[in-house]
Amino acid sequence: MSATLIVAVDDDLGILKLTQVSLESAGYSVLAYDNPYDALDELKEGLRPDVIVSDITMPALDGFGFYSKVREITELRSVPFLFLTALTDRSNIRRGMTLGADDYLTKPFAREELVEAVEVRLKRIAELRRPVEGMVRARALGAPMVEQNGERLDWDSLKALELLFYLLEHRNGVTTFEVAEALWPGKSESKASSSFHTTLYRLRKAMGGELIESANRRYYLHSKFRIEYDIDQYRQLSIKAKESNRILDYSRAIDVYRGDFLMGFDSTWVEDTRLSIHADQLTLLQSAAETAYEQNEFEASTRFFQLMTEHEPFSETAWEGVAKVWEARGEKAKAAEARNKLDSLFASEEW
């Protein structure tokens, strides 16, 4: 018996039998139900098919209602769902596709059409469940960007992109509730959970494979997922610079910072992380500037203090540092200019 299991639901016993025989002759295992509620009972008890094929017009519960109830079961939110329908009304077909169904076939259908539709969906799911291959580079500082094997990825869903960075910032794993609170605050638990699994599917689709695994109801980046993340690099280089106190190490860390964290995203968790990294960069710049000043590396010190003023324009410490270094370099006019610049900034702010 095939390891691939298909659940077929149709109140028309003739069509149900045809569906079952067609799929079994192609090598699939099929469980057939003439009542959608009977199928739901089994699914709620733990039945986990690889594909679900359902009629739309059924008296007990129509196919749309059956689809919605199936998607309420967490483990079945990404299982391929195909509608069989005698309806020629395009609005009903559109409704099914809008709900999220993967495909539909209009009755009467040929055996080959049904088998092909199932095979296409199974192949696509298999591709998405393969661990992501190759090297991935993710950039969160400045305009977010993800590259895979040197090619920049396009994103149909910005929430999927945000989910990737959320997982990168939470390597110890997250629960569905934690993700929902971060990305969809205010939504009901069921709607947030549904959004999470839909976004998870879109993330797999964008990346071309599986990059998330779950254990003990927590979700993690897959252990085989290889990624270069600029925030990881920034944090590691920052630690090294503080330990070595070498100007070159400070420069390497500082240069990784190309802009604020995930520019263009405004979720609370993003803003909190952004503020934290922004503050880290300010501290790093000040340490670098003071270290260079103490080592009489005035040109480097000037650069670091100048970068501080760009990073935090209203920082008295930054502008006074610029002035201090210019004075040490014998440039009193430039020192005065730096102090005047700070005064003018505060004056314009008050105005």
C-alpha positions in Angstrom: 0.0 0.0 0.0 1.2 3.5 -0.9 2.5 5.7 1.9 0.7 8.6 0.3 -2.8 9.0 1.8 -5.7 10.9 0.2 -9.0 11.7 1.8 -11.9 12.0 -0.6 -15.2 13.6 0.4 -18.4 13.6 -1.8 -22.1 13.0 -1.1 -22.5 11.5 -4.6 -21.6 7.9 -4.1 -20.9 7.3 -7.8 -18.5 10.2 -8.0 -16.9 9.2 -4.7 -16.3 5.7 -6.0 -14.9 7.0 -9.3 -12.5 9.3 -7.3 -11.4 6.5 -5.1 -10.8 4.0 -7.9 -9.0 6.6 -10.1 -6.5 7.5 -7.3 -6.0 3.9 -6.0 -5.2 2.8 -9.6 -2.5 5.4 -9.6 -1.0 3.8 -6.5 -2.4 6.1 -3.7 -4.2 5.0 -0.6 -7.6 6.5 -0.4 -10.1 7.0 2.5 -13.6 7.9 1.1 -16.3 9.7 3.0 -19.8 10.5 1.8 -20.4 12.9 4.8 -17.9 15.7 5.5 -18.6 15.5 9.2 -17.5 11.9 9.3 -14.2 13.0 7.7 -13.8 15.9 10.1 -14.3 13.5 13.1 -11.4 11.4 11.8 -9.2 14.4 11.0 -9.8 15.8 14.5 -8.8 12.4 16.0 -5.4 12.6 14.3 -5.9 11.4 10.7 -3.2 13.2 8.6 -3.7 12.8 4.8 -1.2 14.1 2.3 -4.0 15.5 0.1 -7.7 16.2 0.6 -10.2 16.1 -2.4 -13.7 17.4 -1.7 -16.9 18.1 -3.5 -18.4 21.6 -3.0 -22.2 21.1 -3.1 -23.0 18.8 -0.2 -26.2 19.0 2.0 -24.7 18.3 5.4 -21.8 20.8 5.0 -20.7 22.4 1.8 -17.1 22.1 0.6 -16.3 25.7 1.6 -17.4 25.1 5.2 -15.5 21.7 5.2 -12.4 23.5 4.0 -12.6 26.1 6.7 -13.0 23.5 9.4 -10.1 21.5 8.1 -7.9 24.5 8.2 -8.7 25.1 11.9 -6.7 21.9 12.6 -3.1 23.2 13.0 -1.3 20.3 11.3 -3.6 20.5 8.3 -3.2 24.1 7.4 -0.8 23.5 4.6 -2.2 20.1 3.3 -3.1 20.5 -0.4 -6.9 20.8 -0.9 -8.6 20.2 -4.2 -12.3 20.9 -5.0 -14.4 18.8 -7.3 -17.4 20.7 -8.5 -20.2 20.5 -11.1 -20.6 24.2 -10.7 -20.0 26.4 -13.7 -20.5 29.6 -11.8 -17.0 31.2 -11.8 -17.8 33.2 -8.6 -18.0 29.9 -6.7 -14.7 28.7 -8.3 -13.1 32.1 -7.4 -14.5 31.7 -3.8 -12.8 28.4 -3.4 -9.5 29.7 -4.7 -9.8 32.9 -2.6 -10.3 30.7 0.5 -6.9 29.1 -0.2 -7.8 25.9 -2.1 -4.9 24.7 -4.2 -6.9 23.6 -7.3 -10.3 22.6 -8.6 -11.7 20.2 -11.2 -15.0 20.5 -12.9 -17.2 17.4 -13.2 -17.2 15.3 -15.2 -13.4 15.0 -15.1 -11.1 12.5 -16.7 -9.1 10.1 -14.4 -5.9 11.5 -15.8 -6.9 15.1 -14.9 -7.5 14.1 -11.3 -4.3 12.1 -10.9 -2.3 14.8 -12.5 -3.7 17.5 -10.2 -2.9 15.4 -7.2 0.7 14.6 -8.4 1.4 18.3 -9.1 0.4 19.3 -5.6 2.3 16.5 -4.0 5.4 17.4 -5.9 5.2 21.0 -4.9 4.7 20.1 -1.2 7.7 17.8 -1.4 9.8 20.6 -2.8 8.7 22.9 0.0 9.4 20.4 2.7 13.0 19.8 1.5 15.5 21.6 3.7 16.7 24.8 2.0 19.9 24.2 0.1 22.9 26.4 -0.5 24.2 29.5 1.3 21.7 32.2 2.3 22.7 35.7 3.2 20.3 37.9 5.2 20.9 41.6 5.7 18.8 43.4 8.3 20.8 46.5 8.7 19.4 49.1 6.3 17.1 48.0 3.6 16.4 44.3 4.3 17.6 41.8 1.7 18.0 38.1 1.4 20.2 36.3 -1.1 20.4 32.6 -1.9 23.4 31.3 -3.8 24.2 34.9 -4.8 20.7 35.7 -6.2 18.5 38.2 -4.5 15.1 36.7 -3.5 11.8 38.4 -4.3 9.1 38.5 -1.6 5.3 38.5 -2.4 4.7 38.6 1.4 6.5 41.1 3.6 5.2 39.2 6.6 7.1 36.2 5.4 10.3 38.2 5.2 9.6 39.6 8.7 9.0 36.1 10.0 12.4 35.0 8.8 14.1 37.9 10.6 12.0 37.3 13.7 13.3 33.7 13.8 16.8 34.8 13.2 16.5 37.0 16.3 15.1 34.1 18.3 17.4 31.2 17.7 16.2 29.4 20.8 12.8 28.8 19.2 9.4 30.4 19.5 5.8 29.3 20.1 3.0 30.0 17.8 1.6 32.4 20.5 4.9 34.3 20.7 5.1 34.8 16.9 1.4 35.8 16.8 1.9 38.4 19.6 4.9 39.8 17.7 3.6 39.9 14.1 -0.2 40.0 14.5 -0.9 41.7 17.9 -4.6 42.1 18.6 -5.8 39.2 16.5 -7.7 36.4 18.1 -5.7 33.2 18.8 -7.3 31.2 16.0 -6.8 34.0 13.4 -3.3 34.7 14.5 -2.4 31.0 14.4 -3.9 30.8 10.9 -1.9 33.8 9.8 1.3 32.2 11.2 0.8 29.0 9.2 -0.1 30.8 6.1 2.9 33.0 6.4 5.1 30.0 7.1 3.9 28.4 3.9 4.8 31.7 2.0 8.2 31.7 3.6 8.9 28.1 2.4 7.7 29.1 -1.1 10.0 32.2 -1.2 13.0 30.2 0.0 12.2 27.2 -2.1 12.3 24.7 0.7 11.9 24.0 4.4 13.9 26.1 6.8 11.9 25.6 10.0 11.6 22.6 12.2 9.4 22.1 15.3 9.9 20.3 18.6 7.9 20.5 21.8 5.6 23.0 20.2 8.4 25.4 19.5 9.6 26.5 16.0 13.3 26.8 15.1 15.4 27.5 12.1 16.3 24.1 10.6 19.6 22.7 11.9 20.7 22.2 8.3 19.9 25.8 7.3 23.2 27.7 6.5 22.9 31.4 6.7 25.2 34.5 7.0 23.3 37.1 9.0 24.8 40.6 9.2 23.5 41.1 12.7 25.4 38.0 13.9 28.5 39.4 12.2 28.0 42.9 13.7 27.6 41.5 17.3 30.6 39.2 17.0 32.9 41.9 15.6 31.6 44.4 18.3 32.6 41.9 21.0 36.0 41.4 19.4 36.6 45.2 19.1 35.8 45.8 22.8 38.1 42.9 23.8 41.1 43.9 21.6 40.6 47.7 21.8 42.2 47.8 18.3 41.0 50.6 16.0 41.0 48.3 13.0 38.6 45.9 14.8 36.3 48.8 15.8 36.3 49.9 12.1 35.3 46.5 10.9 32.4 46.3 13.3 31.2 49.8 12.7 31.3 49.4 8.9 28.8 46.5 9.1 26.2 48.9 10.3 24.6 50.1 7.0 21.5 51.6 8.6 18.9 51.0 11.2 17.4 47.5 11.7 14.7 46.4 9.2 14.0 49.8 7.7 10.4 50.0 6.4 9.0 47.6 9.1 7.1 49.0 12.1 6.1 46.1 14.3 6.8 46.7 18.0 9.3 43.9 18.2 11.2 45.4 15.2 11.2 48.9 16.8 12.5 47.5 20.1 15.3 45.6 18.3 16.0 48.7 16.2 16.4 50.9 19.2 18.6 48.4 21.0 21.0 48.0 18.0 20.9 51.8 17.4 22.1 52.3 21.0 24.7 49.6 20.6 26.1 51.4 17.6 26.3 54.7 19.4 28.1 53.1 22.3 30.5 51.4 19.9 31.3 54.6 18.0 32.0 56.4 21.2 34.3 53.7 22.5 36.1 53.7 19.1 36.4 57.5 19.1 37.7 57.7 22.6 40.1 54.8 22.1 41.6 56.4 19.0 41.9 59.7 20.8 43.8 58.1 23.7 46.1 56.5 21.2 46.7 59.8 19.4 45.1 58.5 16.3 43.3 61.8 15.8 42.2 61.2 12.2 40.5 58.0 13.1 39.0 59.6 16.2 37.6 62.4 14.1 36.0 59.9 11.8 34.3 58.0 14.6 33.0 61.2 16.3 31.7 62.4 13.0 29.9 59.2 12.5 28.4 59.6 15.9 27.0 63.0 14.9 25.4 61.4 11.8 24.1 58.5 13.9 22.7 60.7 16.7 22.6 64.4 15.5 21.6 65.8 18.9 24.4 64.0 20.9 26.4 66.6 22.9 29.0 64.0 23.5 29.5 63.5 19.8 29.8 67.1 18.8 32.0 68.0 21.8 34.2 65.0 20.8 34.5 66.4 17.3 35.5 69.7 18.7 38.0 68.1 21.2 39.8 66.2 18.4 40.0 69.3 16.1 41.5 71.2 19.0 44.1 68.4 19.5 44.9 68.7 15.8 45.4 72.4 16.2 42.3 73.3 14.2 40.5 75.7 16.6 38.3 77.2 13.9 36.9 73.7 13.1 36.4 73.0 16.8 34.4 76.2 17.1 32.4 75.3 14.0 31.5 71.9 15.6 30.3 73.6 18.8 28.3 76.1 16.8 26.7 73.3 14.8 25.4 71.7 17.9 24.0 75.1 19.2 22.3 75.7 15.9 20.7 72.2 15.9 19.3 72.8 19.4 18.1 76.3 18.4 16.3 75.0 15.3 14.7 72.3 17.4 13.4 74.8 19.9 12.0 77.0 17.1 
